[in-house]
Amino acid sequence: MTGSPFMGSKEIPPARVLTSFNYPRHRILSSSMAVTAEEIASAKRAAGYLAADMVEDGTVIGLGTGSTVFYMIEHLSGRIREEGLSIAGVPTSYQTAMRAREYGVPLTTLDDNPVLDLAIDGADQIDPQFRMIKGRGAALTREKCVAAAAFRFVVVADEAKIVPRLSGIVPVETIPFATKTAMAQLRGLSCRPFIREAVKKDGPVITDNGNFIVDCHFDEIADPAALEEAMAIIPGVVESGLFTRFSRNTTIIIGNEKKCKVLTSADVVP
């Protein structure tokens, strides 16, 4: 394990604020702070609502998956009702599709709209270079497809998701036929891979694409881009939850119950 290189279209209105690299250290390490569930929910709601306000009339957008995105859908629904906003969304999961229909948000597909004006999604971790770990909700492949199709990628998150370095669980979607052989090669990348077990059903988690999720545990990730590439070439791997190629068109909204912070590509640490 030692010595592995893996260890160790439309413009969104600009809004320059404190960037992650000049955040106070206690903010970057906010996961160690005592934060109540209500405060986290308020922060997610604020970020989601601000993202919904960035959506323009007549656009086609990507709808990510996760709790913060659900707040965005909630507010987007209100804008559709009250302002007559005309949009269509491409959902990244069955869960998002069901929530969007429940709230009256029109849906479409990548087949009908292969180029999106905007994609809005959450993240599990974000580092100062805007590299991310996503997909711990098991929708990573569709999330990456939608992000790649969008002119602009807006990521909504609470402050606990901002970290100095990516680490922990990187989800990897694998085809069932080759999951065991893929896991053997994933171990060679200095991780501990485990097939994710489902909750409220026996057996593994099955993705919306009919595949398995292998959770790869990393103590640290020194080179996320190289790791993403190394995972991608393993036979049987569909996609990984590492998102390292989108920093140039990414806007990050960091939720806070008092005031959201918005970071653009100009804020990326070299």
N, C-alpha and C positions, 0 to 999 in steps of 0.2 A: 504493500500500500504506500510506503514512504516514497517520496520523490516523484509522485504523480503530478503532472502539470495541472490537474484539476483540483488539487488541494490548495491548501493555503489560498384645382378646383376652387374650394372656398376657404377663406382665412377665418380663423376664430379670432375674435377681438383680443389683442395682446393684453396681458396683465402680468406685470413683473412684480415679484414679491421675494421674500426670503427664500433662498434655495436650500436644498437639502444639505449641501456641504457647509453652509454657514448657519444651519440650525443650531441652537444650543444643544450641547451633547445630551442633556436630559430629555430633549425632544426626540432626537434620533433613537435613543434607547428607551423610548416611551413604553415598550412592552413591560419594562420593569416597574413602571409607575402604577399606583393604585388608581385605576380608572373604572368607574361604574358602568354597568351594562347600559344604563340610560344615557350616559355621556357618549358612549360609543355609538349608540343608535342615533343620537342627535347629530353627531359628527358625520355619520354615513348619510343621514337624511339631507344635511346641508350640502354635501358634495354632490349627491344625486340630483338634487333640485337645481343646483347651479349648472350641472351638465345638461339637464333638460332645457334650461334657458338658452343654451348655445345652439340648439337645433333650429334651423331656419325653415321657413315655409317652402314646400315644394322639393324637399330633399329626401333621399333614400339613405337610411342609416343602419348600422349594425347594432344589434341589441345584445349586449353581453349577458353573462350569467353571474348571479350572486346577490347577496343582500343589499349592497349599495346600489346596484343597478336596478333593483326592484323599486327603490325610492325614486330613481330617475323615471321609470315607467309610470309610476303613480303621478308624478308632477307633469309628465308629458301628456298623460290622459287628460289632466285638467286644462292644459293649454289647447288641446284638440277641441274640447267641449266649449271652452270660454272664448278662445280666440279664433276658432275655425281653422287652426293649423292643419295643413295638408301634408302628411308625410307617410312613408311606408318603412317598415323595419324588417331586417333580416335577423331572425332569432338564432342564437348559438346553441340552444338546447331545447328539448321538449318543455322543460320547466319554464323557461323564458317565454316560449310560444304560448303556453297556457296562461301565464300571467298577463301577457300582452293582450290576448283575446278577452280575458276577464275585464281588463281596463279599457277596452275599445280602441286599442292601437292597431291600425291596419298592418298586415304582414305581407311580405313578399319573399322571394328566394334569390340566391346568387345566380341561378340559371337565368332568371328574368332580369336581374340587375347585377351583372358581374363587377361593376364599378360602383363603389359607395362614396357618398359625400363625406361621411363621418361614421366612425364606430365608437361606441361608448362601452367600456367594460371596467371591471374591477381588477385588483391584483392582490396577491398574497404577500409579496415582498417587492420593494423597489429600491435599487441602490442609487448612488449619486450620478451614475452614468445612464440612468433611466433603463437599465437592464432589469428584468423582472422574472419572478417566478409566479406563474399563474396556473390555473387549472386544477387546484386542489378540490374543486367541485366536480371534476371529471369531464369537463366540457372543453378541454384544452385544444383539441384538434380543430373543432369548429370555430373556437375563439381565434385561433391563429389564422385560419382561412379568411375569416371576416376582417381581421385586422389588416391582413395583407391586401385585401381588396379595397381598403378605404384610403381616401386622400389624407384624412386626418384621424388620428387615434387619440381619443380622450380617455384617460384612466382615472377613475374615481376611487379614493381610498381614505381611510382614517389615518391619523398620525402614527399609529403603531406599525403600519406597513412600511414606513420609511426606515431603512436599515443601512448601516455603513458598508456591509458586505453580505451578499447572498449566501444562504446556508440552509440546512435542514432538509425538508422533503421536497424533492423534485418529482412530480408525477410524470409517468411515461405511459402512453397508450400503446398496447401491443396486441397483435392478432393472437387469438387463443392457440392456434396451431403451433406458433413458434415462441410462445411466452417463456418457456423454460430455457431454451437456447439463447434467447435475448437476455434473460436474467444472468446467465453465465458470463456473457460479454459485458453486461453492465457492471458486474462486480469488478471487472478489470479497470473500471474508471474510478476506483476508490470509493465505492458506495456500498451500502447494505440494502439490496432490493428485496421487497416483499410484495406479494400480490395483495391488493387491497380487498379486505373482506367487507361484504355488504352488511348493512344494518336493516333489521326487519325482514330479512330473507337469508336463507342459507346460501353459502358459496360466495364467489367473488362478485365485486361490483362489475356490472355490465354497462358500458358506455352507450350513448345514443347511437353509436356506429356499430354496436354489437361486439365490442372488443373488451379486453381486460385493462385494468390500471395497475401498474407496478409502481409502488412508492419507493423512490430511491433516496436513502438517507445519507446526506453529506455533512460532515463536520464543518467544512468550509468549501467554498468554490472560488479558487484563485482566478480562473479565466472562464467566465460563463459562456462567452462566445465560442471558444474552442470546445467546451464541453457540449454545447448544443449541437455543434457539427459532428462531434464524435458519436453522440447518441443517434443522430439522424441516419448514419450510415450502417447501423446495426440491422441486419435482416430480421424482420418481424416487428421492428419498432415503427409505429405509425407517426407519432409526434411526441415531443417532450414539452413540459411546461416551462421551459426556458424561453423567454422572449428577449432577444438581444439585438434584433435588427430593425427596430422601429423608433429609435430615439430621435431621428431627424424630423419625424412628423407627429411626435407625441406631445400632448399637453396633459399634465397631471394636476388634478384637483385634490388637494388634501383637505379633508373635512375637519371642521372644528365647530363646536356649537356656537362660538361667538363670531368667528369670521373664517371663511375658507381661504386657503392659499393656492395660488395658481402658478405652476411652473411650466415654462415652455422650453423648446429645444435650445434656446439661447442660454438656459440655465444649466445645461449638462456640464458636469465636471470633465475636463479633458482627460 
